[in-house]
Amino acid sequence: MKLKGDVAKGRAIFERAESSCILCHRVDDKGVDFGPALSEIGTKLPKEALFASIINPNAGLSMGFEPTPLTLKKDGAGRG
């Protein structure tokens, strides 16, 4: 918590497809507008909450972004 962040390194990690952040979230003009936008997240959450969200992103989901379980039918027979 005492360490300072590196904006350039953080941006690079966010933008890597392997990190998955950019596949759902948007920061300024980068990313996808699917999950909550993160452009102003630093003004809304304290540093501790930001770190916790990065380490365990599914621990707390914003209202309206809860997952919806789906059951797919296999071969049109209605059985999963």
N, CA, C and O atoms as a Maestro MAE file, in Angstrom:
{
 s_m_m2io_version
 :::
 2.0.0
}

f_m_ct {
 s_m_title
 :::
 protein
 m_atom[320] {
  # First column is atom index #
  i_m_mmod_type
  r_m_x_coord
  r_m_y_coord
  r_m_z_coord
  i_m_residue_number
  s_m_chain_name
  s_m_pdb_residue_name
  s_m_pdb_atom_name
  i_m_atomic_number
  :::
  1 25 0.814 -1.192 0.000 1 A "MET " " N  " 7
  2 3 0.000 0.000 0.000 1 A "MET " " CA " 6
  3 2 0.861 1.260 0.000 1 A "MET " " C  " 6
  4 15 0.422 2.317 -0.453 1 A "MET " " O  " 8
  5 25 2.056 1.147 0.497 2 A "LYS " " N  " 7
  6 3 2.913 2.324 0.574 2 A "LYS " " CA " 6
  7 2 3.607 2.629 -0.744 2 A "LYS " " C  " 6
  8 15 4.090 3.742 -0.954 2 A "LYS " " O  " 8
  9 25 3.657 1.645 -1.628 3 A "LEU " " N  " 7
  10 3 4.327 1.846 -2.904 3 A "LEU " " CA " 6
  11 2 3.495 2.737 -3.823 3 A "LEU " " C  " 6
  12 15 2.264 2.704 -3.796 3 A "LEU " " O  " 8
  13 25 4.179 3.521 -4.625 4 A "LYS " " N  " 7
  14 3 3.490 4.335 -5.621 4 A "LYS " " CA " 6
  15 2 3.280 3.500 -6.872 4 A "LYS " " C  " 6
  16 15 4.102 2.652 -7.219 4 A "LYS " " O  " 8
  17 25 2.165 3.755 -7.539 5 A "GLY " " N  " 7
  18 3 1.867 3.036 -8.773 5 A "GLY " " CA " 6
  19 2 2.613 3.631 -9.952 5 A "GLY " " C  " 6
  20 15 3.101 4.759 -9.887 5 A "GLY " " O  " 8
  21 25 2.697 2.874 -11.014 6 A "ASP " " N  " 7
  22 3 3.308 3.315 -12.258 6 A "ASP " " CA " 6
  23 2 2.200 3.334 -13.306 6 A "ASP " " C  " 6
  24 15 1.761 2.281 -13.768 6 A "ASP " " O  " 8
  25 25 1.755 4.517 -13.676 7 A "VAL " " N  " 7
  26 3 0.627 4.670 -14.590 7 A "VAL " " CA " 6
  27 2 0.864 3.947 -15.913 7 A "VAL " " C  " 6
  28 15 -0.030 3.258 -16.406 7 A "VAL " " O  " 8
  29 25 2.033 4.092 -16.483 8 A "ALA " " N  " 7
  30 3 2.334 3.461 -17.776 8 A "ALA " " CA " 6
  31 2 2.268 1.940 -17.680 8 A "ALA " " C  " 6
  32 15 1.727 1.284 -18.570 8 A "ALA " " O  " 8
  33 25 2.815 1.378 -16.608 9 A "LYS " " N  " 7
  34 3 2.773 -0.083 -16.437 9 A "LYS " " CA " 6
  35 2 1.340 -0.555 -16.201 9 A "LYS " " C  " 6
  36 15 0.923 -1.581 -16.737 9 A "LYS " " O  " 8
  37 25 0.595 0.192 -15.404 10 A "GLY " " N  " 7
  38 3 -0.808 -0.155 -15.156 10 A "GLY " " CA " 6
  39 2 -1.628 -0.123 -16.424 10 A "GLY " " C  " 6
  40 15 -2.437 -1.019 -16.667 10 A "GLY " " O  " 8
  41 25 -1.428 0.898 -17.237 11 A "ARG " " N  " 7
  42 3 -2.127 1.015 -18.518 11 A "ARG " " CA " 6
  43 2 -1.784 -0.161 -19.425 11 A "ARG " " C  " 6
  44 15 -2.669 -0.730 -20.065 11 A "ARG " " O  " 8
  45 25 -0.516 -0.525 -19.483 12 A "ALA " " N  " 7
  46 3 -0.083 -1.641 -20.335 12 A "ALA " " CA " 6
  47 2 -0.737 -2.949 -19.885 12 A "ALA " " C  " 6
  48 15 -1.161 -3.748 -20.720 12 A "ALA " " O  " 8
  49 25 -0.821 -3.169 -18.587 13 A "ILE " " N  " 7
  50 3 -1.456 -4.387 -18.068 13 A "ILE " " CA " 6
  51 2 -2.946 -4.376 -18.381 13 A "ILE " " C  " 6
  52 15 -3.492 -5.393 -18.807 13 A "ILE " " O  " 8
  53 25 -3.613 -3.238 -18.176 14 A "PHE " " N  " 7
  54 3 -5.039 -3.109 -18.467 14 A "PHE " " CA " 6
  55 2 -5.330 -3.409 -19.931 14 A "PHE " " C  " 6
  56 15 -6.328 -4.057 -20.244 14 A "PHE " " O  " 8
  57 25 -4.467 -2.943 -20.830 15 A "GLU " " N  " 7
  58 3 -4.703 -3.064 -22.264 15 A "GLU " " CA " 6
  59 2 -4.329 -4.429 -22.842 15 A "GLU " " C  " 6
  60 15 -4.694 -4.731 -23.978 15 A "GLU " " O  " 8
  61 25 -3.611 -5.256 -22.083 16 A "ARG " " N  " 7
  62 3 -3.259 -6.601 -22.572 16 A "ARG " " CA " 6
  63 2 -4.499 -7.485 -22.584 16 A "ARG " " C  " 6
  64 15 -5.209 -7.563 -21.581 16 A "ARG " " O  " 8
  65 25 -4.765 -8.137 -23.679 17 A "ALA " " N  " 7
  66 3 -5.918 -9.039 -23.758 17 A "ALA " " CA " 6
  67 2 -5.815 -10.159 -22.719 17 A "ALA " " C  " 6
  68 15 -6.833 -10.623 -22.206 17 A "ALA " " O  " 8
  69 25 -4.580 -10.598 -22.407 18 A "GLU " " N  " 7
  70 3 -4.378 -11.677 -21.433 18 A "GLU " " CA " 6
  71 2 -4.847 -11.288 -20.040 18 A "GLU " " C  " 6
  72 15 -5.194 -12.157 -19.240 18 A "GLU " " O  " 8
  73 25 -4.862 -10.006 -19.744 19 A "SER " " N  " 7
  74 3 -5.295 -9.541 -18.429 19 A "SER " " CA " 6
  75 2 -6.812 -9.536 -18.315 19 A "SER " " C  " 6
  76 15 -7.352 -9.569 -17.209 19 A "SER " " O  " 8
  77 25 -7.501 -9.495 -19.444 20 A "SER " " N  " 7
  78 3 -8.962 -9.506 -19.547 20 A "SER " " CA " 6
  79 2 -9.645 -8.203 -19.147 20 A "SER " " C  " 6
  80 15 -10.842 -8.068 -19.403 20 A "SER " " O  " 8
  81 25 -8.975 -7.251 -18.545 21 A "CYS " " N  " 7
  82 3 -9.608 -6.000 -18.105 21 A "CYS " " CA " 6
  83 2 -10.276 -5.283 -19.268 21 A "CYS " " C  " 6
  84 15 -11.449 -4.914 -19.200 21 A "CYS " " O  " 8
  85 25 -9.512 -5.095 -20.331 22 A "ILE " " N  " 7
  86 3 -9.948 -4.313 -21.480 22 A "ILE " " CA " 6
  87 2 -11.078 -4.997 -22.255 22 A "ILE " " C  " 6
  88 15 -11.751 -4.350 -23.058 22 A "ILE " " O  " 8
  89 25 -11.290 -6.285 -22.026 23 A "LEU " " N  " 7
  90 3 -12.343 -7.005 -22.728 23 A "LEU " " CA " 6
  91 2 -13.736 -6.625 -22.223 23 A "LEU " " C  " 6
  92 15 -14.725 -6.845 -22.923 23 A "LEU " " O  " 8
  93 25 -13.826 -6.058 -21.013 24 A "CYS " " N  " 7
  94 3 -15.126 -5.688 -20.443 24 A "CYS " " CA " 6
  95 2 -15.198 -4.237 -19.978 24 A "CYS " " C  " 6
  96 15 -16.279 -3.650 -19.948 24 A "CYS " " O  " 8
  97 25 -14.069 -3.661 -19.619 25 A "HIS " " N  " 7
  98 3 -14.062 -2.316 -19.039 25 A "HIS " " CA " 6
  99 2 -13.493 -1.281 -20.001 25 A "HIS " " C  " 6
  100 15 -12.719 -1.601 -20.904 25 A "HIS " " O  " 8
  101 25 -13.894 -0.042 -19.785 26 A "ARG " " N  " 7
  102 3 -13.431 1.074 -20.601 26 A "ARG " " CA " 6
  103 2 -12.766 2.106 -19.696 26 A "ARG " " C  " 6
  104 15 -13.282 2.442 -18.630 26 A "ARG " " O  " 8
  105 25 -11.621 2.600 -20.138 27 A "VAL " " N  " 7
  106 3 -10.936 3.720 -19.498 27 A "VAL " " CA " 6
  107 2 -10.687 4.741 -20.599 27 A "VAL " " C  " 6
  108 15 -9.973 4.470 -21.564 27 A "VAL " " O  " 8
  109 25 -11.278 5.901 -20.443 28 A "ASP " " N  " 7
  110 3 -11.230 6.949 -21.470 28 A "ASP " " CA " 6
  111 2 -11.698 6.366 -22.806 28 A "ASP " " C  " 6
  112 15 -12.855 5.960 -22.919 28 A "ASP " " O  " 8
  113 25 -10.839 6.316 -23.808 29 A "ASP " " N  " 7
  114 3 -11.264 5.821 -25.122 29 A "ASP " " CA " 6
  115 2 -10.768 4.408 -25.418 29 A "ASP " " C  " 6
  116 15 -10.827 3.963 -26.564 29 A "ASP " " O  " 8
  117 25 -10.282 3.698 -24.403 30 A "LYS " " N  " 7
  118 3 -9.752 2.336 -24.583 30 A "LYS " " CA " 6
  119 2 -10.661 1.332 -23.891 30 A "LYS " " C  " 6
  120 15 -11.148 1.575 -22.786 30 A "LYS " " O  " 8
  121 25 -10.883 0.213 -24.546 31 A "GLY " " N  " 7
  122 3 -11.640 -0.868 -23.935 31 A "GLY " " CA " 6
  123 2 -13.052 -0.970 -24.466 31 A "GLY " " C  " 6
  124 15 -13.423 -0.315 -25.440 31 A "GLY " " O  " 8
  125 25 -13.840 -1.814 -23.797 32 A "VAL " " N  " 7
  126 3 -15.200 -2.128 -24.204 32 A "VAL " " CA " 6
  127 2 -16.172 -1.638 -23.142 32 A "VAL " " C  " 6
  128 15 -15.915 -1.769 -21.946 32 A "VAL " " O  " 8
  129 25 -17.272 -1.080 -23.580 33 A "ASP " " N  " 7
  130 3 -18.285 -0.557 -22.666 33 A "ASP " " CA " 6
  131 2 -19.283 -1.667 -22.325 33 A "ASP " " C  " 6
  132 15 -20.443 -1.616 -22.733 33 A "ASP " " O  " 8
  133 25 -18.821 -2.663 -21.578 34 A "PHE " " N  " 7
  134 3 -19.653 -3.793 -21.176 34 A "PHE " " CA " 6
  135 2 -19.822 -3.808 -19.664 34 A "PHE " " C  " 6
  136 15 -20.943 -3.824 -19.155 34 A "PHE " " O  " 8
  137 25 -18.685 -3.802 -18.942 35 A "GLY " " N  " 7
  138 3 -18.708 -3.704 -17.489 35 A "GLY " " CA " 6
  139 2 -18.641 -2.242 -17.083 35 A "GLY " " C  " 6
  140 15 -18.661 -1.361 -17.944 35 A "GLY " " O  " 8
  141 25 -18.562 -1.969 -15.788 36 A "PRO " " N  " 7
  142 3 -18.488 -0.579 -15.333 36 A "PRO " " CA " 6
  143 2 -17.279 0.151 -15.921 36 A "PRO " " C  " 6
  144 15 -16.191 -0.415 -16.022 36 A "PRO " " O  " 8
  145 25 -17.480 1.405 -16.306 37 A "ALA " " N  " 7
  146 3 -16.377 2.240 -16.791 37 A "ALA " " CA " 6
  147 2 -15.434 2.531 -15.634 37 A "ALA " " C  " 6
  148 15 -15.878 2.713 -14.501 37 A "ALA " " O  " 8
  149 25 -14.149 2.576 -15.909 38 A "LEU " " N  " 7
  150 3 -13.153 2.748 -14.855 38 A "LEU " " CA " 6
  151 2 -12.400 4.070 -14.937 38 A "LEU " " C  " 6
  152 15 -11.436 4.270 -14.197 38 A "LEU " " O  " 8
  153 25 -12.814 4.972 -15.815 39 A "SER " " N  " 7
  154 3 -12.096 6.235 -16.004 39 A "SER " " CA " 6
  155 2 -11.962 7.044 -14.720 39 A "SER " " C  " 6
  156 15 -10.928 7.671 -14.491 39 A "SER " " O  " 8
  157 25 -12.989 7.036 -13.886 40 A "GLU " " N  " 7
  158 3 -12.979 7.847 -12.668 40 A "GLU " " CA " 6
  159 2 -12.979 7.004 -11.396 40 A "GLU " " C  " 6
  160 15 -13.282 7.511 -10.317 40 A "GLU " " O  " 8
  161 25 -12.644 5.735 -11.516 41 A "ILE " " N  " 7
  162 3 -12.716 4.836 -10.363 41 A "ILE " " CA " 6
  163 2 -11.795 5.264 -9.223 41 A "ILE " " C  " 6
  164 15 -12.100 5.016 -8.056 41 A "ILE " " O  " 8
  165 25 -10.675 5.903 -9.550 42 A "GLY " " N  " 7
  166 3 -9.744 6.361 -8.518 42 A "GLY " " CA " 6
  167 2 -10.313 7.454 -7.629 42 A "GLY " " C  " 6
  168 15 -9.828 7.656 -6.515 42 A "GLY " " O  " 8
  169 25 -11.333 8.163 -8.099 43 A "THR " " N  " 7
  170 3 -11.979 9.197 -7.285 43 A "THR " " CA " 6
  171 2 -13.139 8.635 -6.478 43 A "THR " " C  " 6
  172 15 -13.683 9.318 -5.610 43 A "THR " " O  " 8
  173 25 -13.524 7.384 -6.761 44 A "LYS " " N  " 7
  174 3 -14.678 6.779 -6.096 44 A "LYS " " CA " 6
  175 2 -14.296 5.771 -5.024 44 A "LYS " " C  " 6
  176 15 -15.032 5.574 -4.058 44 A "LYS " " O  " 8
  177 25 -13.142 5.132 -5.198 45 A "LEU " " N  " 7
  178 3 -12.723 4.085 -4.256 45 A "LEU " " CA " 6
  179 2 -11.364 4.410 -3.665 45 A "LEU " " C  " 6
  180 15 -10.506 4.970 -4.347 45 A "LEU " " O  " 8
  181 25 -11.159 4.059 -2.387 46 A "PRO " " N  " 7
  182 3 -9.818 4.227 -1.805 46 A "PRO " " CA " 6
  183 2 -8.850 3.202 -2.389 46 A "PRO " " C  " 6
  184 15 -9.262 2.196 -2.967 46 A "PRO " " O  " 8
  185 25 -7.584 3.470 -2.231 47 A "LYS " " N  " 7
  186 3 -6.525 2.619 -2.775 47 A "LYS " " CA " 6
  187 2 -6.695 1.151 -2.358 47 A "LYS " " C  " 6
  188 15 -6.505 0.254 -3.178 47 A "LYS " " O  " 8
  189 25 -7.044 0.905 -1.115 48 A "GLU " " N  " 7
  190 3 -7.208 -0.467 -0.615 48 A "GLU " " CA " 6
  191 2 -8.309 -1.204 -1.391 48 A "GLU " " C  " 6
  192 15 -8.154 -2.372 -1.747 48 A "GLU " " O  " 8
  193 25 -9.412 -0.509 -1.646 49 A "ALA " " N  " 7
  194 3 -10.525 -1.129 -2.379 49 A "ALA " " CA " 6
  195 2 -10.142 -1.389 -3.836 49 A "ALA " " C  " 6
  196 15 -10.553 -2.395 -4.414 49 A "ALA " " O  " 8
  197 25 -9.360 -0.491 -4.428 50 A "LEU " " N  " 7
  198 3 -8.898 -0.697 -5.800 50 A "LEU " " CA " 6
  199 2 -8.033 -1.947 -5.894 50 A "LEU " " C  " 6
  200 15 -8.217 -2.773 -6.788 50 A "LEU " " O  " 8
  201 25 -7.087 -2.078 -4.965 51 A "PHE " " N  " 7
  202 3 -6.217 -3.258 -4.963 51 A "PHE " " CA " 6
  203 2 -7.030 -4.534 -4.770 51 A "PHE " " C  " 6
  204 15 -6.803 -5.528 -5.460 51 A "PHE " " O  " 8
  205 25 -7.977 -4.507 -3.834 52 A "ALA " " N  " 7
  206 3 -8.813 -5.677 -3.577 52 A "ALA " " CA " 6
  207 2 -9.613 -6.053 -4.821 52 A "ALA " " C  " 6
  208 15 -9.768 -7.237 -5.120 52 A "ALA " " O  " 8
  209 25 -10.119 -5.062 -5.546 53 A "SER " " N  " 7
  210 3 -10.895 -5.319 -6.764 53 A "SER " " CA " 6
  211 2 -10.034 -5.891 -7.878 53 A "SER " " C  " 6
  212 15 -10.512 -6.702 -8.672 53 A "SER " " O  " 8
  213 25 -8.794 -5.491 -7.950 54 A "ILE " " N  " 7
  214 3 -7.882 -6.012 -8.973 54 A "ILE " " CA " 6
  215 2 -7.503 -7.458 -8.650 54 A "ILE " " C  " 6
  216 15 -7.463 -8.311 -9.537 54 A "ILE " " O  " 8
  217 25 -7.228 -7.722 -7.376 55 A "ILE " " N  " 7
  218 3 -6.817 -9.060 -6.956 55 A "ILE " " CA " 6
  219 2 -7.971 -10.048 -7.041 55 A "ILE " " C  " 6
  220 15 -7.772 -11.196 -7.439 55 A "ILE " " O  " 8
  221 25 -9.181 -9.620 -6.671 56 A "ASN " " N  " 7
  222 3 -10.352 -10.494 -6.678 56 A "ASN " " CA " 6
  223 2 -11.517 -9.752 -7.333 56 A "ASN " " C  " 6
  224 15 -12.417 -9.286 -6.634 56 A "ASN " " O  " 8
  225 25 -11.515 -9.635 -8.665 57 A "PRO " " N  " 7
  226 3 -12.483 -8.788 -9.357 57 A "PRO " " CA " 6
  227 2 -13.941 -9.199 -9.202 57 A "PRO " " C  " 6
  228 15 -14.824 -8.358 -9.369 57 A "PRO " " O  " 8
  229 25 -14.221 -10.444 -8.893 58 A "ASN " " N  " 7
  230 3 -15.609 -10.890 -8.764 58 A "ASN " " CA " 6
  231 2 -16.145 -10.800 -7.338 58 A "ASN " " C  " 6
  232 15 -17.293 -11.171 -7.096 58 A "ASN " " O  " 8
  233 25 -15.356 -10.325 -6.402 59 A "ALA " " N  " 7
  234 3 -15.789 -10.260 -5.006 59 A "ALA " " CA " 6
  235 2 -16.936 -9.277 -4.808 59 A "ALA " " C  " 6
  236 15 -17.871 -9.562 -4.060 59 A "ALA " " O  " 8
  237 25 -16.875 -8.146 -5.457 60 A "GLY " " N  " 7
  238 3 -17.937 -7.151 -5.323 60 A "GLY " " CA " 6
  239 2 -18.303 -6.614 -6.690 60 A "GLY " " C  " 6
  240 15 -17.492 -5.953 -7.339 60 A "GLY " " O  " 8
  241 25 -19.509 -6.892 -7.129 61 A "LEU " " N  " 7
  242 3 -19.944 -6.452 -8.450 61 A "LEU " " CA " 6
  243 2 -20.916 -5.289 -8.315 61 A "LEU " " C  " 6
  244 15 -21.798 -5.308 -7.456 61 A "LEU " " O  " 8
  245 25 -20.759 -4.289 -9.151 62 A "SER " " N  " 7
  246 3 -21.639 -3.128 -9.124 62 A "SER " " CA " 6
  247 2 -23.052 -3.525 -9.523 62 A "SER " " C  " 6
  248 15 -23.251 -4.422 -10.341 62 A "SER " " O  " 8
  249 25 -24.041 -2.836 -8.927 63 A "MET " " N  " 7
  250 3 -25.427 -3.103 -9.238 63 A "MET " " CA " 6
  251 2 -25.659 -2.916 -10.740 63 A "MET " " C  " 6
  252 15 -25.211 -1.937 -11.336 63 A "MET " " O  " 8
  253 25 -26.351 -3.855 -11.322 64 A "GLY " " N  " 7
  254 3 -26.610 -3.822 -12.751 64 A "GLY " " CA " 6
  255 2 -25.605 -4.620 -13.563 64 A "GLY " " C  " 6
  256 15 -25.781 -4.816 -14.766 64 A "GLY " " O  " 8
  257 25 -24.543 -5.082 -12.899 65 A "PHE " " N  " 7
  258 3 -23.509 -5.847 -13.594 65 A "PHE " " CA " 6
  259 2 -23.372 -7.258 -13.018 65 A "PHE " " C  " 6
  260 15 -22.347 -7.910 -13.213 65 A "PHE " " O  " 8
  261 25 -24.397 -7.729 -12.311 66 A "GLU " " N  " 7
  262 3 -24.364 -9.063 -11.742 66 A "GLU " " CA " 6
  263 2 -24.425 -10.091 -12.873 66 A "GLU " " C  " 6
  264 15 -25.065 -9.849 -13.896 66 A "GLU " " O  " 8
  265 25 -23.762 -11.238 -12.692 67 A "PRO " " N  " 7
  266 3 -23.798 -12.255 -13.748 67 A "PRO " " CA " 6
  267 2 -25.169 -12.920 -13.835 67 A "PRO " " C  " 6
  268 15 -25.905 -12.970 -12.850 67 A "PRO " " O  " 8
  269 25 -25.502 -13.424 -15.003 68 A "THR " " N  " 7
  270 3 -26.737 -14.157 -15.226 68 A "THR " " CA " 6
  271 2 -26.371 -15.545 -15.709 68 A "THR " " C  " 6
  272 15 -25.792 -15.691 -16.785 68 A "THR " " O  " 8
  273 25 -26.703 -16.583 -14.921 69 A "PRO " " N  " 7
  274 3 -26.369 -17.942 -15.354 69 A "PRO " " CA " 6
  275 2 -27.241 -18.347 -16.551 69 A "PRO " " C  " 6
  276 15 -28.431 -18.032 -16.594 69 A "PRO " " O  " 8
  277 25 -26.655 -19.028 -17.494 70 A "LEU " " N  " 7
  278 3 -27.365 -19.505 -18.674 70 A "LEU " " CA " 6
  279 2 -27.212 -21.008 -18.789 70 A "LEU " " C  " 6
  280 15 -26.167 -21.565 -18.455 70 A "LEU " " O  " 8
  281 25 -28.257 -21.656 -19.263 71 A "THR " " N  " 7
  282 3 -28.195 -23.077 -19.557 71 A "THR " " CA " 6
  283 2 -28.403 -23.222 -21.050 71 A "THR " " C  " 6
  284 15 -29.415 -22.775 -21.589 71 A "THR " " O  " 8
  285 25 -27.458 -23.839 -21.710 72 A "LEU " " N  " 7
  286 3 -27.531 -24.019 -23.158 72 A "LEU " " CA " 6
  287 2 -28.097 -25.387 -23.491 72 A "LEU " " C  " 6
  288 15 -27.807 -26.381 -22.826 72 A "LEU " " O  " 8
  289 25 -28.901 -25.414 -24.522 73 A "LYS " " N  " 7
  290 3 -29.435 -26.695 -24.999 73 A "LYS " " CA " 6
  291 2 -28.440 -27.309 -25.968 73 A "LYS " " C  " 6
  292 15 -27.880 -26.613 -26.816 73 A "LYS " " O  " 8
  293 25 -28.222 -28.592 -25.844 74 A "LYS " " N  " 7
  294 3 -27.281 -29.287 -26.717 74 A "LYS " " CA " 6
  295 2 -28.057 -30.009 -27.821 74 A "LYS " " C  " 6
  296 15 -29.010 -30.734 -27.534 74 A "LYS " " O  " 8
  297 25 -27.668 -29.821 -29.043 75 A "ASP " " N  " 7
  298 3 -28.262 -30.487 -30.207 75 A "ASP " " CA " 6
  299 2 -29.754 -30.239 -30.318 75 A "ASP " " C  " 6
  300 15 -30.457 -31.026 -30.952 75 A "ASP " " O  " 8
  301 25 -30.260 -29.166 -29.718 76 A "GLY " " N  " 7
  302 3 -31.676 -28.846 -29.819 76 A "GLY " " CA " 6
  303 2 -32.584 -29.814 -29.074 76 A "GLY " " C  " 6
  304 15 -33.805 -29.705 -29.176 76 A "GLY " " O  " 8
  305 25 -32.019 -30.759 -28.328 77 A "ALA " " N  " 7
  306 3 -32.829 -31.778 -27.638 77 A "ALA " " CA " 6
  307 2 -33.320 -31.293 -26.282 77 A "ALA " " C  " 6
  308 15 -34.122 -31.970 -25.639 77 A "ALA " " O  " 8
  309 25 -32.851 -30.132 -25.839 78 A "GLY " " N  " 7
  310 3 -33.308 -29.606 -24.571 78 A "GLY " " CA " 6
  311 2 -32.552 -30.154 -23.370 78 A "GLY " " C  " 6
  312 15 -32.882 -29.840 -22.226 78 A "GLY " " O  " 8
  313 25 -31.542 -30.968 -23.628 79 A "ARG " " N  " 7
  314 3 -30.740 -31.502 -22.517 79 A "ARG " " CA " 6
  315 2 -29.371 -30.837 -22.538 79 A "ARG " " C  " 6
  316 15 -28.767 -30.694 -23.600 79 A "ARG " " O  " 8
  317 25 -28.862 -30.416 -21.331 80 A "GLY " " N  " 7
  318 3 -27.579 -29.757 -21.228 80 A "GLY " " CA " 6
  319 2 -26.461 -30.634 -21.455 80 A "GLY " " C  " 6
  320 15 -25.312 -30.197 -21.396 80 A "GLY " " O  " 8
  :::
 }
 m_bond[319] {
  # First column is bond index #
  i_m_from
  i_m_to
  i_m_order
  :::
  1 1 2 1
  2 2 3 1
  3 3 4 2
  4 3 5 1
  5 5 6 1
  6 6 7 1
  7 7 8 2
  8 7 9 1
  9 9 10 1
  10 10 11 1
  11 11 12 2
  12 11 13 1
  13 13 14 1
  14 14 15 1
  15 15 16 2
  16 15 17 1
  17 17 18 1
  18 18 19 1
  19 19 20 2
  20 19 21 1
  21 21 22 1
  22 22 23 1
  23 23 24 2
  24 23 25 1
  25 25 26 1
  26 26 27 1
  27 27 28 2
  28 27 29 1
  29 29 30 1
  30 30 31 1
  31 31 32 2
  32 31 33 1
  33 33 34 1
  34 34 35 1
  35 35 36 2
  36 35 37 1
  37 37 38 1
  38 38 39 1
  39 39 40 2
  40 39 41 1
  41 41 42 1
  42 42 43 1
  43 43 44 2
  44 43 45 1
  45 45 46 1
  46 46 47 1
  47 47 48 2
  48 47 49 1
  49 49 50 1
  50 50 51 1
  51 51 52 2
  52 51 53 1
  53 53 54 1
  54 54 55 1
  55 55 56 2
  56 55 57 1
  57 57 58 1
  58 58 59 1
  59 59 60 2
  60 59 61 1
  61 61 62 1
  62 62 63 1
  63 63 64 2
  64 63 65 1
  65 65 66 1
  66 66 67 1
  67 67 68 2
  68 67 69 1
  69 69 70 1
  70 70 71 1
  71 71 72 2
  72 71 73 1
  73 73 74 1
  74 74 75 1
  75 75 76 2
  76 75 77 1
  77 77 78 1
  78 78 79 1
  79 79 80 2
  80 79 81 1
  81 81 82 1
  82 82 83 1
  83 83 84 2
  84 83 85 1
  85 85 86 1
  86 86 87 1
  87 87 88 2
  88 87 89 1
  89 89 90 1
  90 90 91 1
  91 91 92 2
  92 91 93 1
  93 93 94 1
  94 94 95 1
  95 95 96 2
  96 95 97 1
  97 97 98 1
  98 98 99 1
  99 99 100 2
  100 99 101 1
  101 101 102 1
  102 102 103 1
  103 103 104 2
  104 103 105 1
  105 105 106 1
  106 106 107 1
  107 107 108 2
  108 107 109 1
  109 109 110 1
  110 110 111 1
  111 111 112 2
  112 111 113 1
  113 113 114 1
  114 114 115 1
  115 115 116 2
  116 115 117 1
  117 117 118 1
  118 118 119 1
  119 119 120 2
  120 119 121 1
  121 121 122 1
  122 122 123 1
  123 123 124 2
  124 123 125 1
  125 125 126 1
  126 126 127 1
  127 127 128 2
  128 127 129 1
  129 129 130 1
  130 130 131 1
  131 131 132 2
  132 131 133 1
  133 133 134 1
  134 134 135 1
  135 135 136 2
  136 135 137 1
  137 137 138 1
  138 138 139 1
  139 139 140 2
  140 139 141 1
  141 141 142 1
  142 142 143 1
  143 143 144 2
  144 143 145 1
  145 145 146 1
  146 146 147 1
  147 147 148 2
  148 147 149 1
  149 149 150 1
  150 150 151 1
  151 151 152 2
  152 151 153 1
  153 153 154 1
  154 154 155 1
  155 155 156 2
  156 155 157 1
  157 157 158 1
  158 158 159 1
  159 159 160 2
  160 159 161 1
  161 161 162 1
  162 162 163 1
  163 163 164 2
  164 163 165 1
  165 165 166 1
  166 166 167 1
  167 167 168 2
  168 167 169 1
  169 169 170 1
  170 170 171 1
  171 171 172 2
  172 171 173 1
  173 173 174 1
  174 174 175 1
  175 175 176 2
  176 175 177 1
  177 177 178 1
  178 178 179 1
  179 179 180 2
  180 179 181 1
  181 181 182 1
  182 182 183 1
  183 183 184 2
  184 183 185 1
  185 185 186 1
  186 186 187 1
  187 187 188 2
  188 187 189 1
  189 189 190 1
  190 190 191 1
  191 191 192 2
  192 191 193 1
  193 193 194 1
  194 194 195 1
  195 195 196 2
  196 195 197 1
  197 197 198 1
  198 198 199 1
  199 199 200 2
  200 199 201 1
  201 201 202 1
  202 202 203 1
  203 203 204 2
  204 203 205 1
  205 205 206 1
  206 206 207 1
  207 207 208 2
  208 207 209 1
  209 209 210 1
  210 210 211 1
  211 211 212 2
  212 211 213 1
  213 213 214 1
  214 214 215 1
  215 215 216 2
  216 215 217 1
  217 217 218 1
  218 218 219 1
  219 219 220 2
  220 219 221 1
  221 221 222 1
  222 222 223 1
  223 223 224 2
  224 223 225 1
  225 225 226 1
  226 226 227 1
  227 227 228 2
  228 227 229 1
  229 229 230 1
  230 230 231 1
  231 231 232 2
  232 231 233 1
  233 233 234 1
  234 234 235 1
  235 235 236 2
  236 235 237 1
  237 237 238 1
  238 238 239 1
  239 239 240 2
  240 239 241 1
  241 241 242 1
  242 242 243 1
  243 243 244 2
  244 243 245 1
  245 245 246 1
  246 246 247 1
  247 247 248 2
  248 247 249 1
  249 249 250 1
  250 250 251 1
  251 251 252 2
  252 251 253 1
  253 253 254 1
  254 254 255 1
  255 255 256 2
  256 255 257 1
  257 257 258 1
  258 258 259 1
  259 259 260 2
  260 259 261 1
  261 261 262 1
  262 262 263 1
  263 263 264 2
  264 263 265 1
  265 265 266 1
  266 266 267 1
  267 267 268 2
  268 267 269 1
  269 269 270 1
  270 270 271 1
  271 271 272 2
  272 271 273 1
  273 273 274 1
  274 274 275 1
  275 275 276 2
  276 275 277 1
  277 277 278 1
  278 278 279 1
  279 279 280 2
  280 279 281 1
  281 281 282 1
  282 282 283 1
  283 283 284 2
  284 283 285 1
  285 285 286 1
  286 286 287 1
  287 287 288 2
  288 287 289 1
  289 289 290 1
  290 290 291 1
  291 291 292 2
  292 291 293 1
  293 293 294 1
  294 294 295 1
  295 295 296 2
  296 295 297 1
  297 297 298 1
  298 298 299 1
  299 299 300 2
  300 299 301 1
  301 301 302 1
  302 302 303 1
  303 303 304 2
  304 303 305 1
  305 305 306 1
  306 306 307 1
  307 307 308 2
  308 307 309 1
  309 309 310 1
  310 310 311 1
  311 311 312 2
  312 311 313 1
  313 313 314 1
  314 314 315 1
  315 315 316 2
  316 315 317 1
  317 317 318 1
  318 318 319 1
  319 319 320 2
  :::
 }
}
